[in-house]
Amino acid sequence: MARMTPMERGMIIDIDLDPVQGSETGKVRPCVVVTNDIYNARVPVIQVVPITAWNEKKARIKTNVTLIPSEINGLDKKS
């Protein structure tokens, strides 16, 4: 079996989030890895946060963060 690239905190990766329950975010979406690198190197499960498209309403929520697309993060639109 081929080895996977180690996941690092802050990486943005595309993940198929289906199937969903209730109001969970579904489909294939970019997600940011939030678990720390020590945990990621030792445990075969990572924690991620889905990224959704930016809009004015979501921007007003204080816990949301705006991500600007760049070559580094690989996003193609403001999220």
A tleap script that builds the chain and sets N, CA, C and O, in Angstrom:
source leaprc.protein.ff14SB
mol = sequence {
  NMET ALA ARG MET THR PRO MET GLU ARG GLY
  MET ILE ILE ASP ILE ASP LEU ASP PRO VAL
  GLN GLY SER GLU THR GLY LYS VAL ARG PRO
  CYS VAL VAL VAL THR ASN ASP ILE TYR ASN
  ALA ARG VAL PRO VAL ILE GLN VAL VAL PRO
  ILE THR ALA TRP ASN GLU LYS LYS ALA ARG
  ILE LYS THR ASN VAL THR LEU ILE PRO SER
  GLU ILE ASN GLY LEU ASP LYS LYS CSER
}
set mol.1.N position { 0.833 -1.174 0.000 }
set mol.1.CA position { 0.000 0.000 0.000 }
set mol.1.C position { 0.883 1.244 0.000 }
set mol.1.O position { 1.862 1.318 0.743 }
set mol.2.N position { 0.535 2.215 -0.831 }
set mol.2.CA position { 1.317 3.457 -0.901 }
set mol.2.C position { 1.080 4.305 0.345 }
set mol.2.O position { -0.022 4.328 0.894 }
set mol.3.N position { 2.117 4.993 0.780 }
set mol.3.CA position { 1.991 5.873 1.944 }
set mol.3.C position { 1.332 7.179 1.526 }
set mol.3.O position { 1.595 7.709 0.447 }
set mol.4.N position { 0.482 7.679 2.390 }
set mol.4.CA position { -0.175 8.961 2.138 }
set mol.4.C position { 0.721 10.098 2.611 }
set mol.4.O position { 1.551 9.917 3.502 }
set mol.5.N position { 0.546 11.262 2.012 }
set mol.5.CA position { 1.253 12.452 2.476 }
set mol.5.C position { 0.750 12.780 3.872 }
set mol.5.O position { -0.461 12.806 4.091 }
set mol.6.N position { 1.651 13.034 4.831 }
set mol.6.CA position { 1.175 13.369 6.175 }
set mol.6.C position { 0.361 14.663 6.161 }
set mol.6.O position { 0.727 15.641 5.508 }
set mol.7.N position { -0.735 14.643 6.886 }
set mol.7.CA position { -1.572 15.832 6.991 }
set mol.7.C position { -0.959 16.777 8.020 }
set mol.7.O position { -0.565 16.348 9.105 }
set mol.8.N position { -0.879 18.053 7.684 }
set mol.8.CA position { -0.329 19.056 8.589 }
set mol.8.C position { -1.400 20.084 8.909 }
set mol.8.O position { -2.246 20.398 8.072 }
set mol.9.N position { -1.355 20.604 10.130 }
set mol.9.CA position { -2.310 21.618 10.548 }
set mol.9.C position { -2.262 22.798 9.578 }
set mol.9.O position { -1.188 23.283 9.221 }
set mol.10.N position { -3.436 23.247 9.162 }
set mol.10.CA position { -3.527 24.370 8.236 }
set mol.10.C position { -3.641 23.958 6.776 }
set mol.10.O position { -3.988 24.786 5.935 }
set mol.11.N position { -3.354 22.690 6.452 }
set mol.11.CA position { -3.496 22.225 5.069 }
set mol.11.C position { -4.959 22.305 4.658 }
set mol.11.O position { -5.854 22.095 5.477 }
set mol.12.N position { -5.197 22.607 3.397 }
set mol.12.CA position { -6.551 22.587 2.854 }
set mol.12.C position { -6.624 21.419 1.887 }
set mol.12.O position { -5.865 21.339 0.921 }
set mol.13.N position { -7.562 20.506 2.171 }
set mol.13.CA position { -7.708 19.295 1.361 }
set mol.13.C position { -9.174 19.124 0.967 }
set mol.13.O position { -10.068 19.521 1.714 }
set mol.14.N position { -9.421 18.534 -0.205 }
set mol.14.CA position { -10.789 18.250 -0.639 }
set mol.14.C position { -11.238 16.933 -0.025 }
set mol.14.O position { -10.538 15.924 -0.113 }
set mol.15.N position { -12.422 16.952 0.602 }
set mol.15.CA position { -12.960 15.766 1.268 }
set mol.15.C position { -14.421 15.598 0.866 }
set mol.15.O position { -15.172 16.572 0.811 }
set mol.16.N position { -14.821 14.350 0.583 }
set mol.16.CA position { -16.226 14.036 0.329 }
set mol.16.C position { -16.907 13.892 1.685 }
set mol.16.O position { -16.652 12.926 2.403 }
set mol.17.N position { -17.759 14.828 2.039 }
set mol.17.CA position { -18.396 14.859 3.356 }
set mol.17.C position { -19.708 14.075 3.414 }
set mol.17.O position { -20.356 14.038 4.460 }
set mol.18.N position { -20.104 13.453 2.309 }
set mol.18.CA position { -21.325 12.642 2.304 }
set mol.18.C position { -21.037 11.261 2.870 }
set mol.18.O position { -19.908 10.789 2.734 }
set mol.19.N position { -21.982 10.593 3.490 }
set mol.19.CA position { -23.347 11.030 3.768 }
set mol.19.C position { -23.389 11.964 4.970 }
set mol.19.O position { -22.495 11.947 5.816 }
set mol.20.N position { -24.433 12.776 5.035 }
set mol.20.CA position { -24.583 13.741 6.124 }
set mol.20.C position { -25.799 13.390 6.969 }
set mol.20.O position { -26.660 12.612 6.559 }
set mol.21.N position { -25.847 13.982 8.155 }
set mol.21.CA position { -27.017 13.858 9.027 }
set mol.21.C position { -27.469 15.258 9.398 }
set mol.21.O position { -26.645 16.117 9.712 }
set mol.22.N position { -28.772 15.491 9.364 }
set mol.22.CA position { -29.299 16.791 9.777 }
set mol.22.C position { -28.776 17.927 8.919 }
set mol.22.O position { -28.842 17.871 7.691 }
set mol.23.N position { -28.251 18.967 9.575 }
set mol.23.CA position { -27.807 20.166 8.852 }
set mol.23.C position { -26.307 20.175 8.568 }
set mol.23.O position { -25.740 21.231 8.290 }
set mol.24.N position { -25.659 19.012 8.635 }
set mol.24.CA position { -24.221 18.944 8.356 }
set mol.24.C position { -23.930 19.372 6.919 }
set mol.24.O position { -24.778 19.238 6.038 }
set mol.25.N position { -22.731 19.883 6.697 }
set mol.25.CA position { -22.279 20.279 5.368 }
set mol.25.C position { -21.953 19.031 4.563 }
set mol.25.O position { -21.266 18.138 5.059 }
set mol.26.N position { -22.439 18.957 3.322 }
set mol.26.CA position { -22.210 17.790 2.488 }
set mol.26.C position { -21.424 18.105 1.232 }
set mol.26.O position { -20.879 19.200 1.090 }
set mol.27.N position { -21.366 17.151 0.325 }
set mol.27.CA position { -20.659 17.207 -0.960 }
set mol.27.C position { -19.141 17.177 -0.759 }
set mol.27.O position { -18.641 17.092 0.363 }
set mol.28.N position { -18.433 17.250 -1.880 }
set mol.28.CA position { -16.970 17.376 -1.822 }
set mol.28.C position { -16.665 18.845 -1.583 }
set mol.28.O position { -17.091 19.708 -2.351 }
set mol.29.N position { -15.931 19.125 -0.522 }
set mol.29.CA position { -15.623 20.510 -0.155 }
set mol.29.C position { -14.180 20.618 0.308 }
set mol.29.O position { -13.604 19.648 0.801 }
set mol.30.N position { -13.599 21.803 0.147 }
set mol.30.CA position { -12.289 22.016 0.762 }
set mol.30.C position { -12.473 22.071 2.278 }
set mol.30.O position { -13.450 22.630 2.776 }
set mol.31.N position { -11.527 21.487 2.997 }
set mol.31.CA position { -11.560 21.477 4.460 }
set mol.31.C position { -10.168 21.810 4.973 }
set mol.31.O position { -9.168 21.420 4.372 }
set mol.32.N position { -10.108 22.531 6.084 }
set mol.32.CA position { -8.823 22.875 6.687 }
set mol.32.C position { -8.564 21.917 7.852 }
set mol.32.O position { -9.443 21.674 8.679 }
set mol.33.N position { -7.340 21.376 7.904 }
set mol.33.CA position { -6.934 20.476 8.986 }
set mol.33.C position { -6.699 21.315 10.239 }
set mol.33.O position { -5.935 22.279 10.209 }
set mol.34.N position { -7.364 20.943 11.354 }
set mol.34.CA position { -7.231 21.720 12.589 }
set mol.34.C position { -6.488 20.977 13.697 }
set mol.34.O position { -6.074 21.601 14.674 }
set mol.35.N position { -6.309 19.666 13.571 }
set mol.35.CA position { -5.550 18.945 14.595 }
set mol.35.C position { -4.071 19.269 14.445 }
set mol.35.O position { -3.599 19.561 13.346 }
set mol.36.N position { -3.336 19.216 15.569 }
set mol.36.CA position { -1.918 19.592 15.522 }
set mol.36.C position { -1.067 18.495 14.881 }
set mol.36.O position { -1.493 17.344 14.783 }
set mol.37.N position { 0.126 18.862 14.452 }
set mol.37.CA position { 0.991 17.962 13.690 }
set mol.37.C position { 1.438 16.741 14.487 }
set mol.37.O position { 1.591 15.663 13.913 }
set mol.38.N position { 1.650 16.881 15.789 }
set mol.38.CA position { 2.057 15.733 16.614 }
set mol.38.C position { 0.943 14.694 16.621 }
set mol.38.O position { 1.198 13.504 16.436 }
set mol.39.N position { -0.278 15.139 16.832 }
set mol.39.CA position { -1.441 14.247 16.808 }
set mol.39.C position { -1.572 13.602 15.428 }
set mol.39.O position { -1.765 12.391 15.324 }
set mol.40.N position { -1.468 14.405 14.376 }
set mol.40.CA position { -1.638 13.898 13.012 }
set mol.40.C position { -0.613 12.827 12.664 }
set mol.40.O position { -0.923 11.904 11.911 }
set mol.41.N position { 0.603 12.931 13.198 }
set mol.41.CA position { 1.656 11.956 12.910 }
set mol.41.C position { 1.423 10.634 13.641 }
set mol.41.O position { 1.933 9.598 13.216 }
set mol.42.N position { 0.663 10.659 14.729 }
set mol.42.CA position { 0.514 9.468 15.571 }
set mol.42.C position { -0.835 8.771 15.458 }
set mol.42.O position { -0.933 7.575 15.731 }
set mol.43.N position { -1.864 9.490 15.064 }
set mol.43.CA position { -3.221 8.950 15.058 }
set mol.43.C position { -3.752 8.949 13.624 }
set mol.43.O position { -3.588 9.939 12.910 }
set mol.44.N position { -4.388 7.852 13.190 }
set mol.44.CA position { -4.833 7.773 11.794 }
set mol.44.C position { -6.129 8.538 11.491 }
set mol.44.O position { -6.714 8.347 10.425 }
set mol.45.N position { -6.580 9.387 12.397 }
set mol.45.CA position { -7.795 10.179 12.191 }
set mol.45.C position { -7.441 11.649 12.397 }
set mol.45.O position { -6.770 11.999 13.367 }
set mol.46.N position { -7.893 12.506 11.484 }
set mol.46.CA position { -7.638 13.941 11.630 }
set mol.46.C position { -8.964 14.667 11.811 }
set mol.46.O position { -10.019 14.145 11.449 }
set mol.47.N position { -8.909 15.857 12.365 }
set mol.47.CA position { -10.103 16.695 12.487 }
set mol.47.C position { -9.980 17.841 11.493 }
set mol.47.O position { -8.932 18.475 11.372 }
set mol.48.N position { -11.081 18.090 10.783 }
set mol.48.CA position { -11.098 19.144 9.773 }
set mol.48.C position { -12.325 20.025 9.969 }
set mol.48.O position { -13.290 19.638 10.628 }
set mol.49.N position { -12.266 21.215 9.384 }
set mol.49.CA position { -13.410 22.125 9.361 }
set mol.49.C position { -13.721 22.415 7.895 }
set mol.49.O position { -12.845 22.868 7.159 }
set mol.50.N position { -14.971 22.159 7.457 }
set mol.50.CA position { -15.330 22.449 6.069 }
set mol.50.C position { -15.279 23.946 5.774 }
set mol.50.O position { -15.555 24.776 6.640 }
set mol.51.N position { -14.923 24.268 4.537 }
set mol.51.CA position { -14.883 25.652 4.069 }
set mol.51.C position { -16.046 25.838 3.102 }
set mol.51.O position { -16.261 25.009 2.218 }
set mol.52.N position { -16.795 26.927 3.269 }
set mol.52.CA position { -17.905 27.225 2.369 }
set mol.52.C position { -17.665 28.572 1.696 }
set mol.52.O position { -16.813 29.355 2.115 }
set mol.53.N position { -18.434 28.817 0.647 }
set mol.53.CA position { -18.288 30.073 -0.096 }
set mol.53.C position { -18.621 31.265 0.796 }
set mol.53.O position { -19.520 31.198 1.634 }
set mol.54.N position { -17.880 32.357 0.601 }
set mol.54.CA position { -18.066 33.586 1.373 }
set mol.54.C position { -19.332 34.292 0.940 }
set mol.54.O position { -19.672 34.312 -0.243 }
set mol.55.N position { -20.029 34.871 1.904 }
set mol.55.CA position { -21.103 35.806 1.580 }
set mol.55.C position { -21.216 36.819 2.711 }
set mol.55.O position { -20.710 36.592 3.810 }
set mol.56.N position { -21.874 37.926 2.441 }
set mol.56.CA position { -21.958 39.044 3.398 }
set mol.56.C position { -22.571 38.613 4.728 }
set mol.56.O position { -22.105 39.033 5.788 }
set mol.57.N position { -23.598 37.789 4.684 }
set mol.57.CA position { -24.274 37.343 5.910 }
set mol.57.C position { -23.323 36.532 6.790 }
set mol.57.O position { -23.254 36.754 7.999 }
set mol.58.N position { -22.591 35.593 6.187 }
set mol.58.CA position { -21.650 34.770 6.955 }
set mol.58.C position { -20.484 35.597 7.488 }
set mol.58.O position { -19.934 35.289 8.546 }
set mol.59.N position { -20.107 36.641 6.764 }
set mol.59.CA position { -18.972 37.472 7.172 }
set mol.59.C position { -19.251 38.223 8.473 }
set mol.59.O position { -18.316 38.599 9.180 }
set mol.60.N position { -20.519 38.443 8.793 }
set mol.60.CA position { -20.878 39.170 10.021 }
set mol.60.C position { -20.806 38.300 11.269 }
set mol.60.O position { -20.839 38.827 12.381 }
set mol.61.N position { -20.710 36.992 11.117 }
set mol.61.CA position { -20.633 36.093 12.274 }
set mol.61.C position { -19.208 36.145 12.810 }
set mol.61.O position { -18.255 35.849 12.089 }
set mol.62.N position { -19.069 36.519 14.072 }
set mol.62.CA position { -17.746 36.787 14.650 }
set mol.62.C position { -16.822 35.577 14.674 }
set mol.62.O position { -15.602 35.745 14.684 }
set mol.63.N position { -17.361 34.369 14.685 }
set mol.63.CA position { -16.502 33.178 14.730 }
set mol.63.C position { -16.031 32.739 13.348 }
set mol.63.O position { -15.180 31.855 13.247 }
set mol.64.N position { -16.561 33.331 12.290 }
set mol.64.CA position { -16.148 32.972 10.934 }
set mol.64.C position { -14.887 33.725 10.528 }
set mol.64.O position { -14.644 34.845 10.978 }
set mol.65.N position { -14.103 33.104 9.684 }
set mol.65.CA position { -12.858 33.679 9.183 }
set mol.65.C position { -12.938 33.729 7.663 }
set mol.65.O position { -13.356 32.755 7.035 }
set mol.66.N position { -12.547 34.843 7.067 }
set mol.66.CA position { -12.537 34.966 5.611 }
set mol.66.C position { -11.199 34.482 5.070 }
set mol.66.O position { -10.142 34.889 5.553 }
set mol.67.N position { -11.249 33.606 4.059 }
set mol.67.CA position { -10.045 33.108 3.393 }
set mol.67.C position { -10.014 33.673 1.980 }
set mol.67.O position { -10.975 33.522 1.225 }
set mol.68.N position { -8.920 34.318 1.626 }
set mol.68.CA position { -8.734 34.898 0.297 }
set mol.68.C position { -8.025 33.862 -0.577 }
set mol.68.O position { -7.019 33.297 -0.148 }
set mol.69.N position { -8.521 33.597 -1.793 }
set mol.69.CA position { -7.878 32.601 -2.645 }
set mol.69.C position { -6.446 32.987 -3.016 }
set mol.69.O position { -6.140 34.157 -3.242 }
set mol.70.N position { -5.576 31.974 -3.074 }
set mol.70.CA position { -4.178 32.194 -3.463 }
set mol.70.C position { -3.605 30.890 -4.003 }
set mol.70.O position { -4.219 29.831 -3.878 }
set mol.71.N position { -2.431 30.978 -4.602 }
set mol.71.CA position { -1.751 29.765 -5.071 }
set mol.71.C position { -1.383 28.872 -3.900 }
set mol.71.O position { -1.387 27.648 -4.029 }
set mol.72.N position { -1.066 29.467 -2.765 }
set mol.72.CA position { -0.638 28.692 -1.599 }
set mol.72.C position { -1.779 27.849 -1.046 }
set mol.72.O position { -1.586 26.664 -0.773 }
set mol.73.N position { -2.984 28.441 -0.870 }
set mol.73.CA position { -4.066 27.661 -0.277 }
set mol.73.C position { -4.887 26.890 -1.304 }
set mol.73.O position { -5.657 26.005 -0.931 }
set mol.74.N position { -4.742 27.203 -2.578 }
set mol.74.CA position { -5.415 26.449 -3.628 }
set mol.74.C position { -6.898 26.756 -3.791 }
set mol.74.O position { -7.570 26.112 -4.597 }
set mol.75.N position { -7.420 27.718 -3.048 }
set mol.75.CA position { -8.829 28.077 -3.196 }
set mol.75.C position { -9.014 28.899 -4.462 }
set mol.75.O position { -8.138 29.675 -4.843 }
set mol.76.N position { -10.177 28.722 -5.120 }
set mol.76.CA position { -10.423 29.479 -6.344 }
set mol.76.C position { -11.429 30.611 -6.151 }
set mol.76.O position { -11.694 31.375 -7.078 }
set mol.77.N position { -11.991 30.716 -4.936 }
set mol.77.CA position { -12.893 31.830 -4.643 }
set mol.77.C position { -12.832 32.170 -3.162 }
set mol.77.O position { -12.411 31.357 -2.339 }
set mol.78.N position { -13.259 33.386 -2.838 }
set mol.78.CA position { -13.285 33.849 -1.453 }
set mol.78.C position { -14.170 32.908 -0.646 }
set mol.78.O position { -15.278 32.577 -1.067 }
set mol.79.N position { -13.687 32.485 0.496 }
set mol.79.CA position { -14.423 31.512 1.306 }
set mol.79.C position { -14.463 31.950 2.750 }
set mol.79.O position { -15.041 31.259 3.589 }
savepdb mol mol.pdb
quit
